[in-house]
């Protein structure tokens, strides 16, 4: 059953005095309950705009986005409150998305307070510690501020904050692209573990094909605001049909030129593994 259905969504930006910029053009996709769905494309292809539309930070000009029966653009009252709790986003830059004036404990616990998920301050505090431990941090970190953590640790805090309200859908907008390569695998494996442990549905957005292949079951390829190809992970990587998808795979750097005869899908998998 589809948890999220995007139907013919278009979004055009109108910068003052400049030519209108179409970011999305009749985009359609569906995400099944419990799956990790990948959206891949180059910078400027419309990936982040779609993510922002899904979490209602942007409003599409046309089309519809329906989450578990709720029309995202028209939701209000109890439906909007439910949408805000059940659909959470992990942004690309963890430092920009965390309020530097709030402690980690307050950042992670804020959503619980807003949505009244824990009855007492002590219950919220215990839940914060549980979440920090879950993402590989320590209870004492709750008293510290975001500036005292590394990029990878800040992204773990952002993930803990998103999980605090017990979401069903997690929208990850290039969550590791701002991190060092050595840290990327740790955060990706954390997301994989959280998805399995909490039975999350994920929309994972990125341009790193190795990461997409590693984490996603189905993949959509977006170019210039349009979905050009959608399919299972294996079909997209082993038998790409659209020239743009083929070009993306051809552009993957190959550390060992002698390995090229194995095919790009195998090289991508080997590079991440």
C-alpha positions in Angstrom: 0.0 0.0 0.0 1.3 3.5 -0.9 2.1 5.6 2.1 3.0 8.6 -0.1 1.7 9.4 -3.5 3.0 12.3 -5.6 0.8 13.0 -8.7 1.7 15.4 -11.5 3.4 17.9 -9.2 4.9 21.1 -10.7 6.6 24.0 -9.1 8.0 27.1 -10.7 10.0 29.8 -9.0 9.6 33.5 -10.0 12.7 35.4 -9.0 12.1 39.1 -9.1 12.5 40.6 -12.6 14.0 37.4 -13.9 12.9 34.5 -16.1 10.7 32.0 -14.2 12.6 28.9 -13.2 10.6 25.6 -13.5 11.9 23.3 -10.6 9.4 20.5 -11.0 7.5 19.4 -14.0 4.6 17.0 -13.6 6.5 14.7 -11.2 4.7 11.5 -10.1 5.9 8.8 -7.8 4.6 6.5 -5.0 6.4 5.2 -1.9 5.2 2.0 -0.3 4.8 1.6 3.4 8.1 0.4 4.9 10.3 0.8 1.9 13.3 3.1 1.3 12.8 4.9 -2.0 15.7 6.7 -3.6 15.5 9.9 -5.7 18.7 10.6 -7.6 19.8 13.3 -9.9 22.4 16.0 -10.4 22.5 19.3 -8.5 19.6 21.6 -9.6 17.5 18.7 -10.8 14.6 19.5 -8.4 15.3 16.9 -5.7 15.3 19.2 -2.8 12.3 21.1 -4.1 10.3 17.9 -4.1 11.4 17.1 -0.6 10.3 20.5 0.6 7.0 20.0 -1.1 6.5 16.6 0.6 7.0 18.2 4.1 5.0 21.3 3.2 7.9 23.8 3.3 7.0 24.5 -0.4 3.6 24.4 -2.1 3.3 23.0 -5.6 1.7 25.1 -8.3 -0.1 22.1 -9.6 -0.7 18.4 -8.8 -1.2 16.7 -5.5 0.8 15.1 -2.7 -1.1 12.6 -0.5 0.3 11.1 2.6 -1.7 8.2 4.1 -5.0 9.8 2.8 -4.0 13.3 3.8 -3.8 16.0 1.1 -0.5 17.6 2.2 -1.2 21.1 0.6 -4.8 21.3 2.1 -4.3 19.7 5.5 -5.3 21.7 8.5 -6.3 21.2 12.1 -5.7 17.6 13.4 -4.6 16.4 10.0 -1.9 19.0 9.8 -0.8 18.2 13.3 -0.6 14.5 12.4 1.3 15.3 9.2 3.8 17.4 11.1 4.5 14.6 13.5 4.5 11.6 11.2 6.6 13.2 8.4 10.0 14.3 9.5 13.0 15.6 7.5 16.8 15.3 7.9 18.4 18.2 6.1 21.7 18.2 4.2 23.6 20.6 6.5 23.1 19.5 10.2 24.6 22.7 11.6 22.2 25.0 9.6 19.2 22.9 10.7 20.0 22.9 14.5 19.4 26.0 16.6 22.8 26.9 18.0 21.3 28.5 21.1 19.5 25.3 22.2 21.1 22.4 24.0 21.0 19.0 22.3 18.5 17.9 25.0 16.2 20.7 24.2 16.6 20.2 20.4 15.7 16.5 20.6 12.9 17.0 23.2 11.2 20.0 21.5 9.0 17.9 19.2 7.9 15.7 22.1 6.8 18.8 24.0 5.0 20.3 21.0 3.1 17.1 20.2 2.6 16.2 23.9 4.1 12.7 23.4 5.6 12.4 27.0 3.5 13.4 30.0 6.3 14.8 32.2 9.6 16.5 31.9 11.3 13.5 33.4 9.8 11.2 30.8 11.0 13.5 28.1 14.5 13.6 29.6 14.6 9.8 29.7 13.4 9.6 26.1 16.1 12.1 25.0 18.8 9.9 26.6 17.3 6.8 24.9 17.4 8.5 21.5 20.9 9.8 21.9 22.1 6.4 22.9 20.2 4.9 19.9 22.2 7.1 17.5 25.5 6.4 19.1 25.9 9.5 21.4 26.0 9.7 25.2 23.6 10.9 27.8 25.9 13.7 28.9 25.7 15.1 25.3 22.2 16.4 26.1 23.7 19.3 28.0 26.1 20.4 25.2 25.4 22.7 22.3 25.6 21.8 18.5 28.8 23.8 18.0 30.8 21.4 20.2 30.1 18.4 17.9 31.6 17.2 14.6 29.6 17.2 11.4 28.8 13.5 11.7 27.7 13.9 15.3 25.5 16.8 14.5 23.8 14.8 11.8 23.2 12.0 14.4 21.6 14.7 16.6 19.4 15.7 13.7 18.4 12.1 13.2 17.6 11.7 16.9 15.5 14.9 16.8 13.5 13.6 13.8 12.9 10.2 15.5 11.8 11.8 18.7 8.2 12.2 17.5 7.9 8.6 16.3 7.5 9.4 12.5 6.3 7.0 9.9 8.0 8.8 6.9 11.5 10.1 7.1 12.6 12.4 4.3 16.4 12.5 4.0 17.6 15.3 1.7 21.3 14.4 0.9 22.0 13.7 4.6 25.6 12.7 4.1 26.8 14.9 1.2 28.2 17.5 3.6 30.2 15.0 5.6 33.6 13.5 5.2 33.7 10.2 3.3 34.9 8.4 6.4 31.8 9.5 8.3 29.3 9.0 5.5 29.2 5.2 5.9 28.6 5.5 9.7 25.5 7.8 9.2 24.2 5.7 6.3 24.5 2.5 8.3 22.7 4.2 11.2 19.8 5.1 9.0 19.6 1.6 7.7 19.5 0.3 11.3 16.9 2.8 12.3 14.7 2.0 9.3 14.8 -1.7 10.2 14.4 -1.2 13.9 11.6 1.3 13.8 10.0 0.1 10.6 10.3 3.5 9.0 9.5 4.5 5.4 12.2 6.6 3.9 12.5 9.0 0.9 16.2 9.2 0.5 17.5 11.9 -1.8 21.0 12.1 -3.1 23.4 12.2 -6.0 25.9 9.6 -4.7 24.9 6.4 -6.6 26.8 4.1 -4.3 24.8 5.3 -1.4 21.5 5.0 -3.3 22.4 1.5 -4.4 23.3 0.5 -0.9 20.2 1.8 1.0 17.2 1.9 -1.4 14.8 -0.8 -2.7 13.4 1.4 -5.5 14.8 4.4 -7.3 13.5 7.3 -9.4 15.9 9.3 -11.6 15.1 13.0 -11.9 16.5 15.5 -14.5 15.6 19.1 -15.0 12.6 18.7 -12.8 11.2 15.6 -14.5 11.2 11.9 -13.5 12.9 10.2 -16.4 13.0 6.6 -15.0 11.7 4.7 -12.1 12.3 1.0 -11.2 13.7 -1.4 -8.7 17.3 -0.8 -7.6 18.6 -3.7 -9.6 16.8 -2.7 -12.8 18.0 0.9 -12.6 21.6 0.0 -12.0 21.9 -3.1 -14.1 19.6 -2.2 -17.0 19.2 1.6 -17.2 16.9 2.6 -20.0 17.0 6.4 -20.2 20.1 8.1 -21.7 20.3 10.4 -18.6 20.4 7.4 -16.2 23.1 5.8 -18.4 25.1 9.0 -18.4 24.9 9.2 -14.6 26.3 5.6 -14.3 29.0 6.3 -16.9 30.1 9.4 -14.9 30.9 7.3 -11.8 34.6 7.4 -11.2 36.3 4.0 -11.3 39.4 3.7 -9.0 40.7 0.8 -11.0 40.3 1.1 -14.7 40.9 -2.6 -15.1 37.6 -3.2 -13.2 35.5 -1.4 -15.8 34.7 -4.6 -17.7 32.7 -5.7 -14.6 30.1 -3.1 -15.3 29.2 0.1 -13.5 26.6 -1.4 -11.2 29.2 -3.8 -9.8 31.8 -1.1 -9.4 29.3 1.2 -7.6 28.5 -1.6 -5.2 32.1 -2.4 -4.6 33.0 1.2 -4.0 30.5 1.6 -1.2 30.9 -1.9 0.3 
